[in-house]
Amino acid sequence: MPLTMQDLSGLFTALVTPFQADGSLDRAALTALVERQIAAGAAGVVPIGGTGEYPALSRAERAEVVRLCVEAAGGRPVIPGVLSTGFADAVEAGRDFAAAGAAAVMTVTPYYAAGPQEGMRRYFKEYRDAVGLPVLLYEIPRRTTVAMKAETIQAMAEDGSIIGMKYSSYDLPEFIRVIRLAGSKMAVLSGEEPLFATHMALGARGGVLATANVYPERWIEVLELAGKGGLRDALARQADLDELATAVFAEVNPGPLKRYMAMAGMPVGGVRLPLVEPSEATVAGLSAALAAMSAGARR
Ligand SMILES: O=C(O)C1=N[C@H](C(=O)O)C[C@H](O)C1
């Protein structure tokens, strides 16, 4: 059965891509990471997004990562990122991932040569028809400079181009407009950790979160509190995670996150160029966040 918007609820972990000391894929660490997420109750996993370093991987490595995630996910949906700049490469990647067993793809708005809103709507309509997999729109203006209008997202949902989207933006008024215009036609997932509880309270059905690599259970707690209308309790439960998010996103993700994972006893190797190891100041922030999370675990 193809994935539908009803399947897009709960926590989806934006997976890092573990590397060995020589920079090659660490297949065993990736398998263990996926199994940990599924055991914790994640609804599915999202490999090779920004957190998974899509731009730094070869075509063959991306397909291998998807295949390994499908093997380890025990039937839970694997929804790989497609971060190619334009149509032909994005279609090629989507077809590779379909062959590797992906349940859907999370495809970023085309960037560098982005086009107007109507061009974006037509792009995703043709893209959906070309890849033959359900598609989630991935909007992240801070990385792409592309911001979608709620009306365009509504049109994309109504013409069947998308079954959902990851909303990675701090524009809360537009988020509310997306929920109002399109929230009954496709699933909105939050991609902004500091806004996650608020997005849930405003109508998101779940999230695609990077720090869930380390703390899936805590994010599921926040999700459940917010989903039951307990926004204040959800925000309180999220407080330690907010300090972690500030430290993790102090530099380009996933450099700080991978270092934090090593500090937390989950070694996943380093990042590939042009990303570099986090600065001393960022590591100090990560250490403070780890102390706060450890203290919070005892509460
Ligand atoms: O890889 C992802 O999916 C995510 N990427 C964003 C980023 O790297 O900026 C962050 C978001 O939490 C998930």
The ligand as a Tripos MOL2 file, in Angstrom:
@<TRIPOS>MOLECULE
LIG
   13    13     1     0     0
SMALL
NO_CHARGES

@<TRIPOS>ATOM
      1 O1         17.8820   16.4320    7.5890 O.co2     1 LIG1
      2 C1         16.7790   16.8800    7.9430 C.2       1 LIG1
      3 O2         15.6910   16.3480    7.6820 O.co2     1 LIG1
      4 C2         16.7750   18.0940    8.7540 C.2       1 LIG1
      5 N1         17.6040   19.0180    8.4200 N.2       1 LIG1
      6 C3         17.5120   20.3340    8.9590 C.3       1 LIG1
      7 C4         18.8440   20.9980    8.7470 C.2       1 LIG1
      8 O3         19.8580   20.2500    8.6660 O.co2     1 LIG1
      9 O4         18.8770   22.2170    8.6800 O.co2     1 LIG1
     10 C5         17.1350   20.2890   10.4020 C.3       1 LIG1
     11 C6         15.9090   19.4990   10.6290 C.3       1 LIG1
     12 O5         15.7970   19.2300   11.9760 O.3       1 LIG1
     13 C7         15.9020   18.1790    9.9320 C.3       1 LIG1
@<TRIPOS>BOND
     1     1     2 2
     2     2     3 1
     3     2     4 1
     4     4     5 2
     5     4    13 1
     6     5     6 1
     7     6     7 1
     8     6    10 1
     9     7     8 2
    10     7     9 1
    11    10    11 1
    12    11    12 1
    13    11    13 1
@<TRIPOS>SUBSTRUCTURE
     1 LIG1         1 GROUP 0 **** ****
